[in-house]
Amino acid sequence: MVSGFDVESAFAPPDVATIFAVPDWPLGTNWAVATPLTVLASAGDIDAEKLAAFVSSDPRSGLAVLPAPRHPEEADVVGQAVLAAVLDAARGAYEAIVIDTGPLFDAAMLAALDQTDRLLLICNPEVTSLKNVRIGLETIDRLGFDRDRVSLVANRVGAPGALGRSEIEHALETTIAYELPDDPAVPAAVNRAMPIVLADEKSKFSRALGVLAADVFGQPESDQQKSKRRFIGGRR
């Protein structure tokens, strides 16, 4: 199993922690207001050992999660330097790091881009999503981010009334790299706080996600390869 780490950007809702039903704080801690990311922001130098004390883990999947602040005002204390330090520490501790960003190109998103090896742009097959993704692609170009490191992911493919692959690619002038099908197994798993690949590993979505993960992350690394960690940015 590849050791995975998900950090939710400072300005994105803590959705991953909610979906996986992992606590905001690791078991045994009792912080009433702050979230780990906000405390890390005021904790001085951040290394792998300190980071490990602040993450919550999902024992079913092995995923370690650093949830985002619960409220927007809490994110003010988390700057680009803090996120960069968190990612630097994670690079030495995990084989795969997923940065779950929000839809805006804010300070958190820019910090994530600086560290990202592959950027996955998630697109739903509807005109409002296409508009936002097209703006995102234009912004990425203006920032000078290498398009070869950007992959378009079409989500909910085949949903009733959805746009087709050719329509999406024509509107965005970009080839779809991965397709994730519309699958009733997904909301069923989310509402049970279960990762879809564990709740129903034979579902259409799980199989498609497996193809994406194998292509992006490859096989588990050897000891010699573990010094070269990969960052995957996901923009919703």
C-alpha positions as CSV (number, residue, x, y, z in Angstrom):
1,M,0.0,0.0,0.0
2,V,1.2,3.5,-0.9
3,S,1.3,5.7,2.2
4,G,-0.9,8.7,1.4
5,F,-1.3,12.2,2.8
6,D,-4.1,14.6,2.1
7,V,-3.7,18.2,3.1
8,E,-6.8,20.4,2.6
9,S,-5.8,23.9,1.7
10,A,-6.4,26.6,4.2
11,F,-9.3,28.1,2.3
12,A,-11.1,25.0,1.3
13,P,-13.9,23.3,3.3
14,P,-12.7,20.3,5.3
15,D,-14.6,17.9,3.1
16,V,-12.1,15.0,3.1
17,A,-12.2,14.8,6.8
18,T,-16.0,14.8,6.7
19,I,-16.2,12.2,4.0
20,F,-13.7,9.9,5.7
21,A,-15.2,10.6,9.1
22,V,-11.8,11.2,10.6
23,P,-11.7,13.6,13.6
24,D,-10.5,17.2,13.2
25,W,-7.9,16.3,15.8
26,P,-5.9,13.1,16.3
27,L,-7.4,10.9,19.1
28,G,-6.2,11.8,22.5
29,T,-6.1,15.6,21.9
30,N,-8.7,18.0,23.0
31,W,-8.7,21.3,21.2
32,A,-12.1,23.0,21.4
33,V,-11.6,25.7,18.8
34,A,-8.5,25.5,16.6
35,T,-7.8,23.0,13.9
36,P,-4.4,21.3,13.3
37,L,-3.5,23.5,10.4
38,T,-4.1,26.7,12.4
39,V,-2.1,25.5,15.3
40,L,0.8,24.4,13.1
41,A,0.8,27.9,11.7
42,S,1.8,29.2,15.1
43,A,4.0,26.2,16.1
44,G,7.3,27.4,14.8
45,D,9.5,25.2,12.5
46,I,7.6,22.3,11.0
47,D,9.2,18.9,10.4
48,A,7.9,15.4,9.8
49,E,7.8,14.5,13.5
50,K,5.8,17.6,14.4
51,L,3.5,17.1,11.4
52,A,2.8,13.5,12.4
53,A,1.4,14.7,15.8
54,F,-1.2,16.8,14.0
55,V,-2.6,14.5,11.3
56,S,-5.6,12.3,11.7
57,S,-5.5,8.8,10.1
58,D,-8.1,6.6,8.5
59,P,-7.2,3.1,9.6
60,R,-9.2,1.5,6.8
61,S,-7.3,3.1,3.9
62,G,-4.1,4.2,5.6
63,L,-4.7,7.8,4.5
64,A,-3.4,10.6,6.8
65,V,-5.5,13.8,6.7
66,L,-4.6,17.3,7.7
67,P,-8.1,19.0,7.8
68,A,-8.6,22.6,6.7
69,P,-9.8,25.3,9.2
70,R,-13.5,25.0,9.9
71,H,-14.2,28.7,9.4
72,P,-12.8,31.2,6.8
73,E,-11.6,33.6,9.4
74,E,-9.3,30.9,10.9
75,A,-7.6,30.6,7.6
76,D,-6.1,34.1,7.9
77,V,-3.4,32.8,10.2
78,V,-2.3,30.2,7.6
79,G,0.0,31.7,5.0
80,Q,1.8,30.4,1.9
81,A,5.0,29.9,4.0
82,V,3.1,27.6,6.4
83,L,1.6,25.5,3.7
84,A,5.0,25.2,2.0
85,A,6.6,24.1,5.2
86,V,3.8,21.5,5.7
87,L,4.3,20.1,2.2
88,D,8.1,20.0,2.6
89,A,7.7,18.0,5.8
90,A,5.2,15.7,4.2
91,R,7.5,15.0,1.2
92,G,9.9,13.2,3.5
93,A,7.2,11.2,5.3
94,Y,4.7,10.0,2.7
95,E,4.9,8.4,-0.7
96,A,2.0,10.3,-2.2
97,I,0.7,13.7,-1.2
98,V,-2.7,15.0,-2.4
99,I,-3.4,18.7,-2.0
100,D,-7.2,19.3,-2.0
101,T,-7.7,22.9,-3.0
102,G,-10.7,25.1,-3.4
103,P,-11.9,26.6,-6.7
104,L,-10.2,30.0,-6.3
105,F,-6.6,31.0,-7.1
106,D,-5.9,32.3,-3.6
107,A,-2.7,32.2,-1.5
108,A,-3.3,28.6,-0.6
109,M,-3.7,27.6,-4.3
110,L,-0.6,29.5,-5.3
111,A,1.4,27.8,-2.6
112,A,0.1,24.4,-3.8
113,L,1.0,25.1,-7.4
114,D,4.6,25.9,-6.4
115,Q,4.9,22.4,-5.0
116,T,2.7,20.4,-7.5
117,D,4.1,17.8,-9.8
118,R,0.7,17.0,-11.4
119,L,-2.4,19.2,-11.3
120,L,-5.7,17.4,-11.7
121,L,-8.5,19.8,-12.8
122,I,-11.9,18.3,-12.0
123,C,-14.7,19.1,-14.4
124,N,-18.4,18.1,-14.2
125,P,-20.2,17.7,-17.5
126,E,-22.3,20.9,-17.3
127,V,-21.8,24.4,-18.6
128,T,-21.2,26.1,-15.3
129,S,-18.4,23.8,-14.5
130,L,-16.9,24.2,-18.0
131,K,-16.9,27.9,-17.5
132,N,-15.0,27.7,-14.3
133,V,-12.5,25.2,-15.6
134,R,-11.9,27.3,-18.7
135,I,-11.1,30.3,-16.5
136,G,-8.8,28.0,-14.4
137,L,-6.9,26.9,-17.5
138,E,-6.5,30.5,-18.6
139,T,-5.2,31.5,-15.2
140,I,-2.8,28.6,-15.1
141,D,-1.4,29.7,-18.5
142,R,-1.0,33.3,-17.2
143,L,0.9,32.0,-14.2
144,G,3.3,30.1,-16.4
145,F,2.4,26.7,-15.1
146,D,3.5,23.9,-17.5
147,R,0.4,22.5,-19.3
148,D,2.2,19.2,-19.6
149,R,1.7,18.8,-15.9
150,V,-2.1,19.5,-16.1
151,S,-4.6,16.7,-16.5
152,L,-8.3,17.2,-17.1
153,V,-10.6,14.8,-15.2
154,A,-14.2,14.5,-16.3
155,N,-16.3,13.6,-13.4
156,R,-19.9,12.2,-13.4
157,V,-19.5,11.1,-17.0
158,G,-22.8,9.6,-18.3
159,A,-25.0,11.4,-15.9
160,P,-28.6,12.2,-17.2
161,G,-28.5,15.3,-19.4
162,A,-24.7,15.6,-19.1
163,L,-22.5,16.9,-21.9
164,G,-20.5,14.4,-23.8
165,R,-16.7,14.0,-24.0
166,S,-16.4,15.7,-27.4
167,E,-18.5,18.7,-26.2
168,I,-16.3,19.1,-23.1
169,E,-13.1,18.8,-25.0
170,H,-14.3,21.3,-27.7
171,A,-15.4,23.8,-25.1
172,L,-12.1,23.6,-23.2
173,E,-9.8,23.0,-26.1
174,T,-8.2,20.4,-23.9
175,T,-8.2,16.6,-24.1
176,I,-9.8,14.7,-21.2
177,A,-7.1,12.6,-19.5
178,Y,-9.4,10.6,-17.2
179,E,-13.1,9.9,-16.9
180,L,-14.9,9.1,-13.7
181,P,-18.4,7.8,-14.3
182,D,-21.7,8.9,-12.7
183,D,-22.2,6.1,-10.2
184,P,-24.9,5.8,-7.5
185,A,-22.4,3.8,-5.4
186,V,-20.5,7.1,-4.7
187,P,-23.2,9.0,-2.7
188,A,-24.0,5.7,-1.0
189,A,-20.4,5.4,0.2
190,V,-20.1,9.1,1.1
191,N,-23.2,8.9,3.3
192,R,-21.7,5.9,5.1
193,A,-18.4,7.7,5.5
194,M,-16.7,5.0,3.5
195,P,-14.1,5.4,0.8
196,I,-15.7,4.2,-2.4
197,V,-12.8,1.9,-3.2
198,L,-13.4,0.1,0.1
199,A,-17.2,0.3,0.1
200,D,-17.6,-1.2,-3.4
201,E,-14.3,-2.0,-5.0
202,K,-16.0,-3.4,-8.1
203,S,-18.1,-0.4,-8.8
204,K,-17.6,1.5,-12.0
205,F,-16.2,4.5,-10.1
206,S,-13.8,2.5,-8.1
207,R,-12.4,0.8,-11.3
208,A,-12.0,4.1,-13.1
209,L,-10.4,5.7,-10.0
210,G,-8.0,2.7,-9.9
211,V,-6.9,3.5,-13.4
212,L,-6.3,7.1,-12.6
213,A,-4.4,6.3,-9.4
214,A,-2.2,3.7,-11.1
215,D,-1.3,6.2,-13.9
216,V,-0.6,9.2,-11.6
217,F,1.1,7.4,-8.7
218,G,2.3,4.2,-10.3
219,Q,3.4,1.3,-8.2
220,P,4.6,1.6,-4.6
221,E,8.1,3.0,-4.5
222,S,11.3,1.1,-3.7
223,D,13.5,2.4,-0.9
224,Q,15.8,4.1,-3.5
225,Q,12.8,6.0,-5.0
226,K,11.3,7.3,-1.7
227,S,13.4,10.4,-1.8
228,K,11.5,11.6,-4.8
229,R,8.0,12.3,-3.5
230,R,5.2,13.4,-5.8
231,F,2.7,16.2,-5.1
232,I,-0.7,16.0,-6.7
233,G,-2.8,19.1,-6.7
234,G,-6.6,18.8,-7.2
235,R,-8.6,21.8,-8.0
236,R,-12.4,21.6,-7.6
